[in-house]
Amino acid sequence: MTGHISRKIALIKQQIPDNVELIAITKQVSIEAMREAYAAGISNFGENRLQEALSKQEQLKDLTNVDWHFIGHIQKNKVKKIIENFTWIHSVDSLSLAEKINSLAAKLDLMPKVFLQVKVMPDPNKYGWEVSNLLQDLEQLNQFEQLKVQGLMTILPWGLSEVEMLKAFATVAKLSTAIRQKNYAHLPMTELSMGMSGDYKLAIQAGATKIRLGRIIFGDGQFD
Ligand SMILES: *Cc1c(COP(=O)(O)O)cnc(C)c1O
């Protein structure tokens, strides 16, 4: 099987514009497979479980210039370890979590780069702000000087048609632009984290700047 991962990465890279960053999502992926991805040019890894991620970071500490992204729901007692060990946090999904990250980051003199997770369609199984709630919270989020809010992140619900997916991604992109145009000092909103294995082409069409791909790189399935 060796060589498959690098071949898949090469094929995906051909399809994505230069301004779009590919984050390899490596939850439950082996260290060997991660080393193969790194050799194929991947320098961004995303994980959703803290313990698993810390163990992998330890095993891969010889790799240089790697950025680690946290993409999973965050319990408040894990915030300290997460901001100490990840450059990017994609899954800031509530005002109280943002507040906690901000206060600990101030104590530790860190400036984590974060995304605000939104859901543009009702989805009880997912975390994140609904649009109207996010708009209400912007003033307070803008007070968190220790957070570098890079933009919005979204995960679409299962079972949408391509038209619905594109529409949902476009809604997130429009929301991001609308927030950016308010010129909040601490909400620059220049990035969009959206697109997974099943929908990344549509996400890029709608303006994604960071795509998060797992199965299509590391799974057994055929590459289309
Ligand atoms: C697992 C996961 C991904 C990757 O999904 P694939 O379908 O394997 O590409 C992306 N983002 C988040 C938040 C995830 O949990």
The ligand as an SDF file (V2000), in Angstrom:
LIG
                    3D

 15 15  0  0  0  0  0  0  0  0999 V2000
  -13.0990   14.0960   10.7400 C   0  0  0  0  0  0  0  0  0  0  0  0
  -13.2110   15.5200   10.4320 C   0  0  0  0  0  0  0  0  0  0  0  0
  -12.8260   16.0200    9.1810 C   0  0  0  0  0  0  0  0  0  0  0  0
  -12.3690   15.1360    8.0480 C   0  0  0  0  0  0  0  0  0  0  0  0
  -13.4590   14.4470    7.5110 O   0  0  0  0  0  0  0  0  0  0  0  0
  -13.2770   13.4370    6.2850 P   0  0  0  0  0  0  0  0  0  0  0  0
  -14.6580   13.1730    5.8580 O   0  0  0  0  0  0  0  0  0  0  0  0
  -12.5570   12.2380    6.8070 O   0  0  0  0  0  0  0  0  0  0  0  0
  -12.4840   14.1630    5.2530 O   0  0  0  0  0  0  0  0  0  0  0  0
  -12.9080   17.3910    8.9800 C   0  0  0  0  0  0  0  0  0  0  0  0
  -13.3390   18.2270    9.9520 N   0  0  0  0  0  0  0  0  0  0  0  0
  -13.7270   17.7780   11.1560 C   0  0  0  0  0  0  0  0  0  0  0  0
  -14.1840   18.7620   12.1700 C   0  0  0  0  0  0  0  0  0  0  0  0
  -13.6760   16.4210   11.4320 C   0  0  0  0  0  0  0  0  0  0  0  0
  -14.0580   15.9800   12.6460 O   0  0  0  0  0  0  0  0  0  0  0  0
  1  2  1  0
  2  3  1  0
  2 14  2  0
  3  4  1  0
  3 10  2  0
  4  5  1  0
  5  6  1  0
  6  7  2  0
  6  8  1  0
  6  9  1  0
 10 11  1  0
 11 12  2  0
 12 13  1  0
 12 14  1  0
 14 15  1  0
M  END
$$$$
